[in-house]
Amino acid sequence: MTRQNKYEAMLRVWIILIAVCFEGCAATRQALTDSTPEPEASVVKIKPAEDSSKLQPRSTVAPVVYPESLAVAVDRVSPEAEASAVQQVASVSTSVDDLFSGKSTTPEGAVASAFSVSKQLGAEFTASTQTTNELTAEEFAMAPHLPPLPGMDFKPTARGLVLDEVINSVYASYPLLEAAIYSRDVAAGQQVESMGEFDHKLKAGSENQPMGFYQTYRQHIGLVKPLYQGGEAFAGYRIGRGSFEPWYLGRQTNEGGEFKAGFMVPLAKNREIDQRRAALWRATYGVDAVEPEIQAQLISFVQQGSYAYWDWVAAGAKLVIADRILKLAEDRTDRIRSQVENGFLDPPELTDNLRLVAERRGKRALAERKLQQTAVKLSLYYRDANGDPVIPEASQVPDFPQLRLMDESQVAMDAARALEQRPEIYSLDLLQRQLDIDYSEAENDSLPAVDLLMAGSKDMGYPSSYQNYKGPFELDAHLLVEVPLERRKARGKMQSVGGKLAQLNAKRQLTEDKIVAEVEAAYAGLIGAFKQAKQADEAVGYAEDLARRERRNFEEGLSDLLKVTLREQYAFESAEKAVDAKLLYFQEQADYRAALAEDQL
């Protein structure tokens, strides 16, 4: 191939590639532009406010829809379209060949043919990507939904969502509480595991000596039952055949084999307690120890849910404040514009008020976002019957309830009640009982082991010897004694457990003092928050009165917009501080409820 032919071939390839890539990019951009999802597709639209004309305009950006891979998109091109595209690509190649061979085809015609091929492929690709980004009805139903934004006239309702509904939802379907409740199964399984030490045990064996001077064949099977009172009972059957050594004639049985039964009873050590019973008793207390752990987690979940609820209520109250101060600035705009047009005020006054409106609209948008965020956070604790999170709507936001001053004489009774209800005290009681078991087990180890063993046996069938020495009923009685002389193991364990009991008593005393202190601290915080909220409400009244007077002076021409703005800003800040004070009061109320351990399953 000559150098000119090489250049012509390379040029043909580059023309085709440039045309296909250029039109493919255009088709892809068109696909991204045309694939803006509808409300029933992958983007969930938020319901606009009722009075959207008063809101600050927001820029809308079309969401980017990411197409699937090229391989998947090509797979979705229909066979007919694929065949047509291949045919057109062949025609483009022919056109390019004609161009370089001197035929009538023009370069513009070859490029136009390439563009038509890429356009068709791009259309197929666009259709496939649009199809893959559509949500089915089931997928849309499972998509998260945010509550609609409230309108400008948003006001909390007197019959909104109450705290008891959130607390009941925590009781009924909070996932972490369900996980804590499953710890009962864990503890119950450990108890059943410890009871396995008292299971019947089947024992069997086959001992044979088929080669040698003495050829013996012995088979045995038996059942052993550990007794809860200590010791064990046993029964079994064995058969011995063959020629036994003279000193092992006891292993031989009559033709029908030997039946044997008996028992072993401890007389000193292991009579009142042994290792098996100690493990069972500790596991039993372990089952009871799960309950204070569950209650402690329940108390924490209710406290966290209460915090989330009051944060949501406070966000609604702050949105009301933002609405009110924004409405003041918007209502003043037309009046200032009229005065500016009539020459009573300078134009900068109108500009300053418009700046103030824009700034307060931004604050209202911030309050809206805070309300939605707190509603989403509250949905972690507020759930439906199926356990799915429910995001409360703005129409469910209630007013703050009336603040109530608690009597100081009630604190002493509440502290005594907290000592009875707090899970920490019950948990320490159960731990002390487990240590008592350990101490009893240590005392048991210091006793001598004196065991009584009695067993009766009877051979059946044809005698194995003419003396029939295995024929009569046999009764065996054994008394076994074992005494550790130094008994250091027992004494060391008793000393260790005694130290743990002393530590537990000191810890119990400190825990009781801390519970009383928590109740008193929660009461002090509740009283302080109550007084702070009352003073904050009084400050709000003064600040609003000053702002109202300043607005009247401004209308009469005795003040300027700067003073009015400052007075309204002071009133706005005072109102938010009053909301924060009420929020603190109800958070302290949740802390007081947690300190008393009022929540129990």
VOBA-914928 format. One record per residue (C-alpha): residue number from 1; x, y, z. Coordinates in pm, 1 decimal. Each point is the difference from the previous one (the first is absolute). Layout:
<atoms>
   lumgu         px         py         pz
     NUM          X          Y          Z
...
</atoms>
This chain:
<atoms>
   lumgu         px         py         pz
       1        0.0        0.0        0.0
       2      134.3      341.5      -98.1
       3       34.5      282.6      248.1
       4     -285.9      187.8     -168.4
       5     -232.2     -299.0       35.3
       6       92.6      -26.2      368.3
       7      -84.4      365.7       52.3
       8     -331.3      -43.8     -181.6
       9      -92.6     -302.0      216.0
      10       89.9      182.8      320.3
      11     -200.1      302.6     -107.2
      12     -305.8     -216.7      -72.7
      13       20.1     -154.2      348.7
      14       40.0      337.8      169.6
      15     -297.0      149.3     -184.6
      16     -225.1     -286.4      107.4
      17      120.0       12.0      363.1
      18      -33.3      378.4       27.6
      19     -349.0       -4.4     -146.6
      20     -121.2     -284.3      222.1
      21      152.6      145.7      316.8
      22     -128.1      351.4      -71.2
      23     -358.4     -111.1      -60.0
      24       18.4     -253.9      285.8
      25       97.6      275.8      243.3
      26     -282.2      216.1     -127.5
      27     -244.2     -287.0       41.7
      28      126.7      -65.7      351.1
      29      -42.5      364.7       96.7
      30     -348.7       -5.4     -144.5
      31      -74.3     -316.8      200.8
      32      118.2      162.7      320.7
      33     -208.7      310.7      -74.9
      34     -315.7     -190.5      -94.2
      35       22.4     -249.7      287.3
      36     -106.1      240.3      275.4
      37     -212.8     -227.8      220.9
      38     -364.8       64.3       64.1
      39     -145.0       -2.3      357.0
      40      -78.5     -370.6      -32.0
      41      356.4      -83.6      -99.1
      42      324.7      -12.5      198.7
      43      -18.1      357.0      140.5
      44     -247.9       72.0      277.2
      45     -133.1      353.9      -23.1
      46      -90.1      198.0      310.4
      47     -339.4      163.5        8.6
      48       42.3      377.2      -39.3
      49     -126.0      246.2      255.7
      50     -356.7      120.4      -28.5
      51      107.7      360.9      -52.5
      52      307.3      -43.2     -213.7
      53       -7.3      359.3     -126.2
      54      122.1      124.1      336.2
      55      292.1     -234.8       13.4
      56      345.1       80.8     -126.3
      57       49.4     -146.2     -349.7
      58      214.7     -307.7      -12.4
      59      214.7     -113.5     -288.2
      60     -102.8     -335.4     -138.9
      61      267.7     -228.3     -137.8
      62     -100.4     -305.9     -198.3
      63      132.2     -312.0      170.1
      64      267.7     -188.2     -187.2
      65     -113.2     -344.1     -113.3
      66      292.1     -237.7      -31.9
      67      -52.5     -249.8     -282.8
      68       89.2     -362.6       20.2
      69      320.1     -133.6     -148.5
      70       41.9        7.8     -375.8
      71       -3.8     -376.1      -18.2
      72     -342.0      -18.0      165.8
      73     -134.1      278.7     -218.4
      74      121.9     -171.1     -317.5
      75     -161.8     -322.2      112.8
      76     -333.6      183.4       13.4
      77       20.4      118.3     -365.0
      78     -252.7     -189.3     -206.4
      79      131.7     -248.2     -262.5
      80     -170.8      195.0     -279.1
      81      166.6      324.9      105.9
      82      332.2     -177.8       29.9
      83      -26.1     -146.2     -349.3
      84     -101.7      339.4     -138.6
      85      293.3      168.6      171.7
      86      245.1     -256.3     -135.0
      87     -139.3       49.8     -349.2
      88       36.2      378.3       29.2
      89      354.6      -31.8      133.1
      90       77.5     -214.3     -305.1
      91     -149.1      269.1     -222.3
      92      214.6      262.4      172.4
      93      307.9     -210.7      -62.2
      94     -101.8      -36.2     -364.4
      95      -51.8      375.5      -24.1
      96      344.7       63.8      139.3
      97      150.6     -252.6     -242.7
      98     -180.6      173.8     -284.9
      99      135.4      331.0      119.8
     100      361.1     -110.9      -13.0
     101      -46.3     -198.7     -320.2
     102     -112.9      309.9     -185.2
     103     -370.1      -83.0      -31.4
     104     -281.6      251.2       29.9
     105      -46.4      -28.3      379.0
     106      101.1      319.1      177.6
     107      170.7       27.3      339.9
     108     -311.1      172.3      134.2
     109     -212.4     -296.9     -104.5
     110      229.1     -248.6      174.0
     111       -1.3      198.9      320.8
     112     -380.6       41.7      -19.8
     113      -37.5     -376.1      -32.9
     114      220.2      -51.4      303.5
     115     -208.5      252.9      195.2
     116     -324.5     -181.4      -88.7
     117      141.3     -329.8      129.4
     118      118.5      151.3      326.3
     119     -332.2      180.2       44.7
     120     -195.0     -323.8      -24.2
     121      235.0     -174.3      244.4
     122      -25.8      296.5      235.9
     123     -381.5      -13.9      -12.5
     124        5.5     -369.5       90.2
     125      244.1       72.0      283.8
     126     -219.7      285.2      127.6
     127     -310.4     -219.9        2.5
     128      182.2     -272.5      191.7
     129      137.5      239.1      264.0
     130     -337.7      165.7       48.9
     131     -160.0     -339.9       50.6
     132      254.2     -108.6      260.6
     133      -53.0      311.9      216.1
     134     -376.6      -33.0       40.9
     135     -131.9     -125.7      337.3
     136     -278.6     -249.5       28.0
     137     -298.6       67.3      224.4
     138      136.8     -236.4      263.9
     139      342.4      169.7       -2.2
     140     -159.7      343.1       23.4
     141     -210.9     -109.7      296.1
     142      318.1     -109.0      179.5
     143      184.3      326.4      -71.8
     144       45.9      237.3      297.5
     145     -245.9      287.9       17.0
     146       73.7      329.3      171.2
     147     -290.9      194.7      148.9
     148     -113.8      300.2     -206.7
     149      131.6      339.6       97.9
     150     -244.4      207.8      203.5
     151     -156.9      312.7     -143.6
     152       51.6      355.9      117.3
     153     -295.7      -17.2      238.3
     154      139.8     -301.6      184.9
     155     -126.9      -37.4      354.5
     156       37.8     -290.4      244.1
     157     -320.7     -185.7       70.3
     158     -150.8      -68.0      338.6
     159      -63.8     -364.7      -92.6
     160      329.4      -98.7     -149.3
     161      228.6     -292.1       62.4
     162       42.7      -53.7      374.5
     163      303.4     -138.1      179.9
     164     -185.4     -307.6      124.4
     165      -47.7     -118.8     -358.2
     166      374.3       13.7      -58.6
     167       71.9     -182.3      327.8
     168     -256.8     -267.9      -82.2
     169      166.0      -41.9     -339.4
     170      336.0      -51.6      171.9
     171     -158.4     -268.3      219.7
     172     -167.4     -171.9     -293.6
     173      244.4        4.1     -289.7
     174      334.5      165.5       68.8
     175      258.0     -233.5     -163.2
     176      271.9       34.0      266.0
     177     -252.0      -77.8      271.8
     178     -101.6     -312.3     -189.9
     179      368.1      -93.6      -20.6
     180       32.3       47.6      375.4
     181     -304.7     -218.6       62.3
     182      161.3     -278.3     -202.5
     183      269.3      -15.4      268.1
     184     -258.5     -192.1      201.0
     185       36.1     -282.0     -248.9
     186      377.3       13.8       40.0
     187      -22.3      -27.6      377.6
     188     -269.3     -269.9      -18.8
     189      219.3     -200.7     -235.2
     190      288.4       21.5      245.1
     191     -231.5     -123.8      274.8
     192     -109.2     -297.1     -212.1
     193      365.5      -67.3      -75.8
     194       81.7      -19.8      372.1
     195     -296.9     -232.5       54.1
     196      163.5     -236.4     -247.0
     197      232.8     -113.9      280.9
     198     -299.2     -189.8      142.9
     199      -86.7     -179.5     -323.9
     200      -20.3     -378.5      -11.8
     201      318.9     -149.3     -137.9
     202        0.5     -319.8     -200.9
     203      322.9     -194.5       24.7
     204       93.7     -305.4     -202.2
     205      311.7     -184.6      -99.3
     206      144.1     -312.6     -157.7
     207      329.9     -142.9      130.6
     208      131.0     -308.9     -183.2
     209      319.8     -206.9        2.9
     210      -39.5     -242.4     -290.9
     211      363.6     -121.2       -9.2
     212      223.4     -130.4      276.0
     213       -7.8     -271.8      261.0
     214     -303.3      165.1      163.3
     215     -265.5       95.8     -251.8
     216     -269.8      223.7      149.5
     217     -302.5      188.9     -134.6
     218     -170.6      265.8      218.5
     219     -291.2      227.5      -87.2
     220     -173.9      249.8      228.4
     221     -263.8      273.6      -14.4
     222     -130.8      222.7      278.0
     223     -181.9      318.3       95.0
     224      129.7      263.3      246.1
     225     -220.1      271.4      149.5
     226      164.1      287.9      194.4
     227     -219.6       92.2      296.2
     228      -94.9      360.5       80.6
     229       44.2      -76.3      370.4
     230      356.6     -112.1      -64.9
     231      153.7     -326.0     -116.4
     232     -140.0     -220.4     -270.8
     233     -200.0     -315.3      -69.3
     234       92.8     -264.3     -254.9
     235     -129.4     -321.0     -154.4
     236      135.2     -226.2     -268.5
     237       45.2     -338.2     -160.0
     238      319.3     -185.7      -92.9
     239       98.5     -336.7     -140.9
     240      339.4     -171.4        7.3
     241       97.8     -302.6     -212.4
     242      320.5     -194.2      -51.0
     243      287.3     -133.7      203.1
     244       95.0      254.9      268.8
     245      309.1       27.9      210.5
     246      -46.7     -145.0      350.1
     247       49.0      342.4      153.0
     248     -262.3      151.2     -235.0
     249     -279.2     -252.4       49.2
     250     -222.3      283.4      120.6
     251      -24.2      118.7     -358.7
     252     -172.7     -324.8     -100.1
     253     -380.8      -20.3       15.2
     254     -256.5     -273.5      -26.3
     255     -165.6      -87.2     -327.0
     256     -270.8      270.8       32.4
     257      242.0      275.8      105.7
     258       -1.4      220.7      307.7
     259     -238.9      278.7      100.8
     260      136.2      263.6      235.1
     261     -140.5      315.7      166.6
     262      107.6      233.5      275.7
     263       66.1      353.6      116.7
     264      269.2      223.6      139.3
     265      -85.5      259.7      267.6
     266      235.9      267.8      141.6
     267      -11.1       25.1      378.5
     268      211.5      314.6       55.4
     269      149.4      177.9     -300.7
     270     -240.1       59.1     -294.2
     271     -303.5      -73.7      216.3
     272     -148.3      352.0       20.5
     273      170.1      140.1     -311.3
     274      227.8     -128.6     -270.8
     275      146.8      129.7     -326.3
     276     -301.8      -96.6     -210.4
     277     -257.2      159.9      228.6
     278      212.2      312.6       45.0
     279       22.3       48.7     -378.4
     280     -376.7      -47.0      -32.8
     281      -76.8      250.7      276.5
     282      235.9      258.1     -147.5
     283     -165.0      -43.1     -341.4
     284     -341.5       42.3      163.1
     285      107.9      328.0      153.3
     286      144.9       86.7     -339.8
     287     -350.2      -26.6     -146.9
     288     -125.8      241.7      263.5
     289      298.6      229.8      -57.0
     290     -114.4       61.4     -358.5
     291     -307.4      190.9      117.8
     292      184.2      296.9      157.9
     293      216.3       24.1     -312.2
     294     -311.9       15.1     -218.4
     295     -157.3      258.5      229.4
     296      314.9      215.0       -4.4
     297       -4.1        2.0     -380.7
     298     -372.6       74.7       -4.5
     299       53.2      297.9      229.6
     300      274.5      128.6     -229.6
     301     -210.8      -48.2     -316.2
     302     -299.7      180.9      150.3
     303      226.8      284.0      110.1
     304      152.4       30.0     -347.1
     305     -343.8      -17.0     -162.6
     306     -124.8      274.8      233.6
     307      296.0      217.7      -95.5
     308      -75.4      -52.0     -370.1
     309     -368.3       80.9       56.1
     310       64.1      326.8      183.9
     311      264.3      103.0     -255.5
     312     -267.6      -43.2     -266.0
     313     -255.6      205.0      198.7
     314      259.9      272.8       59.6
     315       82.6        7.7     -373.0
     316     -368.4       57.7      -74.4
     317      -15.8      282.3      254.6
     318      306.3      166.3     -152.2
     319     -155.9      -25.9     -345.8
     320     -301.8      191.1      131.6
     321      233.6      272.3      127.3
     322      180.0       14.8     -335.5
     323     -336.4       29.9     -177.9
     324     -111.9      284.1      224.5
     325      313.4      210.6      -36.2
     326        6.8      -58.0     -377.3
     327     -361.1      111.7      -32.2
     328       82.5      323.6      181.8
     329      270.2       84.7     -252.6
     330     -214.6      -99.4     -300.3
     331     -298.6      206.3      118.7
     332      227.7      301.0       38.1
     333      133.7      -22.2     -356.5
     334     -302.1      144.9     -181.5
     335      -33.3      283.7      249.4
     336      368.4       96.3      -33.4
     337      -19.3      -23.2     -379.2
     338     -296.6      239.8        1.2
     339      183.7      245.6      225.5
     340      310.3      -18.0     -219.1
     341     -206.5       65.9     -312.6
     342     -161.1      299.9      170.1
     343      336.2      131.7      113.7
     344      -48.6      -45.6      371.6
     345      283.4     -254.2       30.9
     346      326.9      -52.5     -177.1
     347       32.4     -299.4     -238.9
     348      263.6     -170.4      217.4
     349     -270.9      -54.3      261.2
     350     -188.9     -220.8     -244.9
     351      319.5     -181.2      -96.8
     352       83.6      -63.3      363.1
     353     -346.7     -140.7       67.6
     354       24.0     -226.3     -306.8
     355      336.3     -122.3      130.5
     356     -168.7      -67.4      332.5
     357     -278.6     -197.0     -172.3
     358      252.1     -213.8     -186.9
     359      196.7      -62.3      317.4
     360     -309.4     -102.1      194.4
     361     -112.0     -226.8     -281.1
     362      334.4     -172.0       31.9
     363      -57.1      -40.7      373.8
     364     -341.0     -146.0      -67.8
     365      151.9     -246.9     -247.4
     366      247.3      -97.5      271.6
     367     -289.7      -52.5      242.1
     368     -179.2     -213.7     -260.3
     369      307.9     -215.5      -46.5
     370       36.3      -38.2      375.4
     371     -362.9     -107.6       30.7
     372       40.6     -264.8     -268.2
     373      327.6     -126.0      144.8
     374     -146.2      -35.6      348.4
     375     -303.9     -176.0     -146.5
     376      227.0     -252.2     -172.6
     377      192.7      -54.1      321.9
     378     -324.7      -47.9      190.4
     379     -107.4     -268.8     -248.7
     380      270.6     -227.7      143.9
     381     -211.0      -24.7      315.0
     382     -348.6       61.8     -142.2
     383     -100.4     -308.7     -200.4
     384     -311.7     -167.0     -131.0
     385     -138.1     -341.7       91.9
     386      240.3     -168.7     -244.2
     387      300.6      168.4      156.5
     388       64.7      232.4     -295.4
     389      107.1      360.1       75.5
     390     -274.7      261.1      -30.2
     391      109.8      357.3      -74.9
     392     -255.6      230.4      166.1
     393     -132.7      282.8     -212.3
     394       12.4      366.9       91.2
     395     -374.2       -5.1       63.9
     396       64.1     -233.6      293.8
     397      230.3      239.7      186.1
     398     -163.4       89.2      333.7
     399       42.1      301.4      226.0
     400      220.7      -25.0      304.5
     401     -209.4     -119.3      296.0
     402      -37.7      209.1      311.0
     403      303.0       -1.6      224.3
     404      -66.1     -148.3      343.1
     405      192.6       77.4      317.3
     406       68.8     -314.3      202.7
     407      -27.6       -0.1      378.0
     408      331.2      -32.5      181.1
     409     -146.9     -239.6      257.5
     410      -53.1     -253.9     -277.2
     411      373.7      -40.6      -61.1
     412       63.5     -209.8      312.0
     413     -276.1     -245.0      -92.3
     414      119.2      -13.9     -359.4
     415      355.6      -75.9      113.3
     416     -124.2     -291.8      212.1
     417     -207.8     -122.7     -293.4
     418      301.9       25.2     -230.1
     419      202.9     -223.6      234.0
     420     -269.6     -264.9      -38.4
     421      -45.4       34.4     -377.0
     422      344.6       71.0     -137.4
     423      145.2     -299.5     -187.2
     424      348.7       57.7      141.2
     425     -112.0     -100.7      350.4
     426     -172.4     -316.6     -119.0
     427      302.3      -88.3     -211.5
     428      226.6       34.3      304.4
     429     -236.3     -221.3      202.8
     430       21.3     -274.1     -260.9
     431      376.8       32.7      -15.1
     432       17.6      -39.2      376.3
     433     -205.9     -318.7      -20.1
     434      237.8     -140.5     -259.7
     435      293.8       80.8      227.6
     436     -181.8     -171.8      286.2
     437      -13.9     -311.2     -216.3
     438      373.9       28.9      -64.0
     439       64.3       30.9      375.5
     440     -218.5     -302.2       76.8
     441      186.1     -196.6     -264.1
     442      330.7       98.8      160.5
     443     -126.1     -115.1      339.7
     444     -106.6     -327.7     -158.1
     445      353.3      -52.3     -130.9
     446      132.8       21.0      356.5
     447     -206.3     -300.8      111.6
     448      129.1     -360.0      -19.0
     449     -138.7     -212.8     -280.5
     450     -190.7     -288.0      161.8
     451     -203.0     -197.6     -256.3
     452     -222.3     -301.5       54.1
     453      -25.8     -239.4     -295.8
     454     -246.2     -288.9       -4.1
     455      -65.0     -234.4     -292.3
     456     -194.5     -323.0      -46.5
     457       54.6     -252.7     -281.3
     458     -155.1     -328.7     -113.4
     459      113.6     -243.4     -270.2
     460     -262.1     -171.0     -213.6
     461      -10.7     -322.1     -200.8
     462      209.7     -317.1       -8.7
     463      299.3       10.0      240.9
     464      338.9       65.3     -153.9
     465      168.8     -245.0      249.3
     466     -109.0     -302.7      193.2
     467       47.8      191.5      327.7
     468     -251.6      266.4     -122.7
     469      186.5      262.7      199.4
     470     -173.6      271.3     -209.4
     471     -350.0     -124.8       65.6
     472      -94.8      157.9      338.5
     473     -108.4      363.9       28.4
     474      294.2      223.7       85.7
     475       -6.3      326.3      198.8
     476      304.1      228.5       16.6
     477       41.9      288.6      246.6
     478      291.4      244.7      -18.8
     479       96.1      296.7      215.2
     480      252.5      225.5     -172.8
     481      185.1      277.3      183.3
     482      226.4      271.5     -142.9
     483      131.2      291.8      208.7
     484      228.0      283.3     -123.0
     485      229.0       69.0      297.5
     486      105.2      362.0      -63.4
     487     -325.5       98.9     -172.1
     488      171.0      296.8     -161.0
     489     -221.3       -7.8     -306.4
     490     -311.9       40.6      210.1
     491      148.1      261.5      233.0
     492      138.6      204.0     -290.2
     493     -331.5       -1.6     -180.9
     494     -187.5      100.6      314.0
     495      237.3      290.7       52.9
     496      -35.8      114.7     -361.6
     497     -379.4      -15.5        3.1
     498      -10.9      174.1      337.5
     499      200.1      288.7     -147.5
     500     -237.5       23.0     -294.3
     501     -297.6       15.1      236.7
     502      161.9      282.3      194.3
     503       64.5      187.8     -325.1
     504     -359.4      -55.1     -107.4
     505     -134.6      141.0      327.5
     506      210.8      313.9      -40.1
     507     -110.8       33.5     -361.6
     508     -362.0      -42.4      102.0
     509       31.7      281.6      253.2
     510      150.0      229.3     -263.6
     511     -266.5      -98.0     -253.0
     512     -278.6       84.7      243.9
     513      160.8      337.4       72.6
     514       33.6       69.8     -373.2
     515     -365.2      -85.8      -63.6
     516     -115.0      238.6      271.3
     517      236.9      265.0     -137.9
     518     -135.0      -49.4     -353.4
     519     -357.0       45.9      120.1
     520       92.3      314.3      190.8
     521      205.9      135.3     -293.3
     522     -284.9      -69.1     -241.8
     523     -238.6      181.3      233.8
     524      237.1      295.7       26.9
     525       30.6       12.7     -378.8
     526     -377.9      -18.2      -35.2
     527      -55.4      286.1      244.1
     528      273.6      207.2     -159.3
     529     -136.3      -56.7     -349.2
     530     -349.5       92.9      121.9
     531      121.2      332.1      140.2
     532      209.4       65.4     -309.8
     533     -298.9      -62.6     -227.0
     534     -218.2      236.6      202.3
     535      260.4      275.9      -13.3
     536       50.0      -60.8     -372.9
     537     -374.2       40.5      -61.3
     538        6.3      324.5      195.2
     539      295.5      123.4     -205.9
     540     -188.6      -85.2     -319.3
     541     -290.2      216.0      113.3
     542      228.8      297.7       64.9
     543      188.2      -45.9     -329.2
     544     -319.3      -23.1     -204.5
     545     -143.8      306.2      170.4
     546      314.0      199.7      -86.2
     547       -9.5     -123.8     -359.4
     548     -366.9       93.3      -29.8
     549       67.3      351.4      132.8
     550      293.9       43.1     -237.7
     551     -212.7     -104.9     -299.0
     552     -265.2      254.6       99.9
     553      264.0      272.0       24.4
     554      131.3     -101.0     -342.8
     555     -347.6       29.9     -150.3
     556      -31.4      346.3      153.7
     557      342.6      104.0     -129.4
     558      159.2       15.5      344.8
     559      240.4     -291.9      -55.5
     560      198.6     -164.2     -275.6
     561       17.2     -349.6     -143.8
     562      326.2      -82.7      176.9
     563     -155.4       42.7      343.9
     564     -305.2     -201.3     -103.0
     565      221.5     -278.3     -129.6
     566      201.1       -9.3      320.6
     567     -310.8       -9.4      216.4
     568     -151.2     -279.6     -208.3
     569      327.3     -190.6        9.7
     570        4.4       26.4      380.0
     571     -357.1     -128.5       11.7
     572       88.5     -284.0     -237.0
     573      298.4     -103.1      210.1
     574     -202.9       20.9      320.9
     575     -272.2     -218.8     -149.0
     576      256.4     -262.1     -108.2
     577      158.1        7.0      346.4
     578     -344.1      -58.1      148.6
     579      -43.2     -304.3     -226.5
     580      342.5     -129.0      102.6
     581      -91.4       47.0      365.5
     582     -319.0     -202.5      -43.2
     583      194.0     -263.6     -190.1
     584      246.9      -20.2      288.5
     585     -287.4      -36.5      248.0
     586     -152.0     -297.3     -179.8
     587      341.7     -158.3      -52.4
     588       55.3       28.7      375.4
     589     -341.3     -159.4       43.8
     590      116.9     -293.5     -212.9
     591      314.0      -22.6      215.6
     592     -213.4       -6.3      315.3
     593     -212.0     -278.4     -145.4
     594      316.2     -196.1      -79.5
     595      138.9       59.4      349.8
     596     -315.4     -147.9      152.3
     597        9.8     -301.8     -236.4
     598     -370.9       29.2      -71.7
     599       27.3     -199.4     -323.0
     600      -25.2     -375.7       49.6
     601     -107.9     -286.3     -220.0
</atoms>
